[in-house]
Amino acid sequence: MDAREEYLQRVALHQQEELSLSEAGFSELLLAVRQNPQTFTKRNDEKALAILADELERFEESRRKDELLDDTEFMRTRTKRLQHLRGECERALELDPHCTDAALCDAIARDLNPEELLGELKRIEEEASLDYEALNQRRAAHGPQDGDLWNDVFAHPLLRVKAVLSRTLLDTARYRMAIQKAQETMMLSPADTLGTRHTALLCYARLENERGFDELDAAYQRRGDAWQGLGRVILLYKLGRFSAAKRAIRGFDKLCEGGIYALIRPILVDSYMPDRPAVAPYSFREATMAVHEADPIVVDVPDMPAWVESIPEMRASAQSFAERMGFDWF
């Protein structure tokens, strides 16, 4: 979530509404807001998002040192970081009880089990839907009436909650419901900036629904990434088509840097706050995220990682990557 940019956009759009500016006038206003946002920040909802933007920047900066910490220090630092985030979310919600992004970040920061988080997300989604509907009625001339809802910055919180909800439904083994929520989100935002298609692809693989997997893959021009590659391996393996699965895992290895290592030696991925981070396609970081998200599925297919490692060239690839990167290999 680029909370800083969304905050600036919202401040400028509120000013545009008040002043009835043209598009050219809005562009100039946005530049002025970027240079001195405090001057233009007047509303409580803007102040709340400014608090969240500051905190999320601090939060992400603090994460950069995690690799230098041992397990005990990491857990202690993580606990303090989440406590501080919750405190800032509380400050934001005191200013604006309808700040969906603060409510969402607070729910994630509470480290609830997936079932408890699911209940919180459903409540937040319902409130966000009502808030956005009321907002659209008040400013119908500014909100998009068709097309991609992501083009409306005020719709981002609602779409964001739906994306987190879809991933949490996967985490609780509600695969069909996860697909439905992802489809709902993609209908509202066909560009799928938040990547709910990735969740749906993993769920189709878990359900051995090859047709659904291929139709969704085709709908997004078969743009390759770690989720698509890993999902196809899972799908073919579960279908018992081991020759095809072996070709798929070789393709995954060839295209995805360190993908095999990520699969057979999973690395801890901390909670997204609140969006899935933007990463390069087929990068090692993308592979670790895809494997992390697929973990509830891989647990149900426990023989698959061992099968991958039993392929000599895959084991050699993973070991070579580990040695090159200085990772443990045992």
N, C-alpha and C positions, 0 to 999 in steps of 0.2 A: 504494500500500500504506500503510495507516494502521498502521505497525508499533507505534507507541506504544499504541494502543488494543488491538491484538492481544496485546501483551505484558501489559497490565493484565488483560485477560480471562483469559489463561492462568494468570497468578499466582492470580487469584481462584478459578478452577476447580480448580486443584490444592489450594488450601486447603479448598474445599468438599468435595472427595473425602476429605481427611484428617479433616475435622470432621463429615462427614455432615450438612451444613446443609440446611435447608428452602430453598425459593425466596425466602421473605422474608428468611431469614438470609443468603442469598447476596447479595441486594440491598444489605443493610447492609455486608456484607464488601467488596463491590465499591467502595462509597463510601470505606471505610477504605483500601483499596488505592490508590485514586486520590489520596487525600490524602498518603499516605506509602508509596509502592511499595517503597522500599528495605527497609523493616521486614519486608515479607512475601516479599521475593525471596530464596529460599534455594537453589533448584536451579540447576545449571549451564545447563540449557536456557533457564531464565528469564533468567539473567545474559547469556547469549549474545544473546537477542532484545533485551534492554535495550541492549546495545552497538550492535546494528544499528539500533534505533529512534533512538538518539542520532545515529548517523552519517547516516541517511537524512534526518533533519530538518536537519542541517548541510548535507548535499549539496543538498537542495532550496533552502535559503536562499541558498547560493552561486550557484545558477543564476539568481537574480533579477537579477543584475547583468550577465548575458551580453549583453543588448541594448546596453549602453554600450561594449562592447569591439569593437575592430576584429578582423579575421580572425586575425591573428597572435596577438594577446593572448587571443582566445577559445580557440584551439587550445592555447596554453600553459596557460591556466587549466583548461581541460577535462582535459588530461593529468594535471595535478597533482591535480585533484579525483578522477579515477578511480583514481589511485595511492593516494590517502588512503583511498578507499572500500575498495579491495582489502586494504589493511592492516588495516582494522577488521573486514572479513569474515574475514580470517585469524585475528584475535583471537577472534572469535565461534566459529569452527570449532574452535579449540583447546579452548575450553570445552565445546562440544557438536558433535562431528563429524557429528551428524545434523541440524544446523540447515539445513534445506532452503532457507530464504529467504536465508541468508548464501551458500550455495553458488550459488544462482541469481543473486544480485546480483554475486558475484565473476565468474561466467561472462560476464555481460553487460559488466561493467567491463573485461574483458580485450580488448574490441574485436576479437573473432575475426571472421573472415569467416563468412558464413552457414552454409557447409558444416561448418566446424569447430565453430561454436556448436551446430549441430544434433546433432552427436555428443555434446557435453557435456550438452545438455538431455535426451537420451535416457537417459544414465547417471543424471542427477539424478532424472528421473521414475521410473526403476526403483527407485532407493533410497528415494525418497519414498513410493512405493506400498507397499513392504515395511515401512517404518517406520510408516505409517498403519495398515496391517493389524495389525501387532503391537500398536500403541497401542489400537486398537479392541477387540482381544481382551482386553486388560488392564482396560479400563474400559467394557465393553459397556453397563453400566447408564446411562452418561452420554452416549455417542455416539448420534446419531440413527440409527435402523434403516431409515428410509425418508424420503421427502420430499426436501428440498433439502440437499445436503451442505454448502452454504455456511453453514448454520445452526450447523455445528460449527466453531468457530474453529481447532481443531486440523487440520481438513481444508483450510484456506486455502492452505497451501504447496503441496500436491499439485495443487489446482485451478489455482493460479497458474502452476505449471510447465507444465501442459497448455495453458493459454492462450498462454504465450510460445512453446511448441513449435508450436502451430497457426500463429501468425504467422510463425515461422521457416520452416515448411514452405512457406508462401506465398512467402516471400522466395527460396526455392530452387526455385521453379516446380513444387513437388509439390502441385498444387492439389487433387487428389482426396484425397490423404493429409491435407492441411490441413482439408478438409471433414470427413473421418472423425474427426480429433482434436477438431475443434470440436463435432461431434455427440456424441462420447463425453463431452466436458466438459459439454455442455448436458443430457445424460441424467443425469449426476451432480448437476447444479445447474440445474434448469429455469429459475430466475429469471435465470440468466446474468448475474450481477452483474459479471463480468469482461468481458462483451461479446464472447465468441467467435463469436456470430452475425454480428458485423460482418465478421470474417475470412471466414466461410463465404459471406456474400453476395457479397463481392468475388470469391471463387473461382468461385461459380456464374456470375457475370457473365463472367469470363474463359473459362469452359468453354462459354459460350453456352447454359447450362442454364436456360431460362426457367421451366420447371416447378419445378425445385428452388428457384430464387430466390423464386418466388411462394409456394410452400408454406412456406418458412422465414419469409418476410415476414408471411404470414398467421398463422403460429403465434405470433408476437409482436405480434399485433393491429395490424400495419402501423404500428408506432410510428415516426414519421419521424425521421431523423437524417441526418447528412452521408454516412455509409457507404451507407445505403439509397438516398439520392438519387444519389450518384455511381455506385454500382453499377448502378442502373437505366440511367443514361446510357450506361455502358460496354456493358452487355448489349445495348441496342437498337442502339447504333452498330455493334457487332460483328455483329449479326444483319442489318445492312444496312437497317434500318427507320428511315431518316433523318428522316422526318416525325415519327415518334413520338419519336425521339431528340431532335429539336429541341424538342418540347413538354416532354420530360423535363428538358432543360438549362435551359429557361425556368423550369420549376418549381423546379429546384435553385437558380437565381439568385434567385428571389423569396423562397424560404424560408431560404436559407443565407447569412448575412451574409459578404460577401467571398468566397463560394465560387468564383466564376468567376476572381477574381484568384488565389486559391490554386491553381487548376487550371492556369492558363496562365503563372503566374509562381511556381512552387513555392518554398516557404520551408523552410529547414533545420529539421528537427525532430530533436532529440537523442534518444538511446536512452532508452526508458522504463526506470524503475528502481524495481521491475521491472514494475509494472502500467501499463496505459494510464491517464493521468491523468483524473480526473473533470472533465468540462466541460459547459457548458450545451448542450442540443440546438440544432443549427443555428448555433452561434456560429462566429466566424472561427477560433478555436482548434480547434474540432472539425473544421472544414473542412480546416485544414492537416494535422491528424493523419490524416484519411481519405485525403487526396491522398498523403501520405507513405507510408501503408501500401499504397496502390494503385500506387505507383510501378513495381514490377516488372511489373505488368499493363499500365500505360499505356505503358511502354517497348516492349511488344509490340504496341501499337496507336498507333504514333508519329504517325499523321495526326490523331488525335482532338483533341489540344489545338489544333492549327492550325485544324481544322474549327470548333471552338468560337470561336476568335478571329476567324474569318472571318465570323461572324454579327455584323453591325454593332451590334446592341443589346447583345450579350454583351461585345464589346470596350469599348463605351462604359460598361457597368456596371463592368467591371474597372478601367478608367481612373479613373472617378469615385470608386470605393472607394479606389484608391491615392492619389489627390490628397487625399481627405478625411482619410486616415490618415497622410499624410506619407510614404508608401512610394515607392520608385523606380518610374518608369514609362519604359520605353524600348522 
